[in-house]
Amino acid sequence: MNNKKLYNPTTIKEINKLINSFNEGITLNLNGSIPEYKKGFYCSITNNIYNKVTLKEINKLIITAQNLQNKTGIKHYIGSWYSTKTNKWYIDISRRFYKKSIAIKEAIKFNQEAIFNLSNFESIYIKKVI
């Protein structure tokens, strides 16, 4: 598999545009579409912090997520949000979990601050639940 050409430039540019348009946060399928789930919890499994979102970094994250997805059979996503506190972008590979307890365990395992509840679109901060 030639990882450098896994995604076409149009897809990468569209993902970049969506990330920059939704700085309060967005989760995307690896093809750039927005998942339409109404239930479950997203949890990041990486900790990627950037000063600026670049096409190269997005491509690298998608390739990594695709490789993980192929290896595990578990669907992976690209999630992002911008912190006005730090003036940094947080763009991670994430997974969706059906059970809150499992999402919390994974968040602890991957040293995450929060999980995201799809039923009410709110973050659940790990320090408050453990």
Secondary structure, DSSP 8 states (H G I E B T S, - for coil): --GGGSS-HHHHHHHHHHHHH-TT-EEE-TTS------SSEEEES---EESS--HHHHHHHHHHHHHHHHHH----EEEEEEETTTTEEEEEEEEEESSHHHHHHHHHHTT-SEEEETTTTEEEEHHHH-
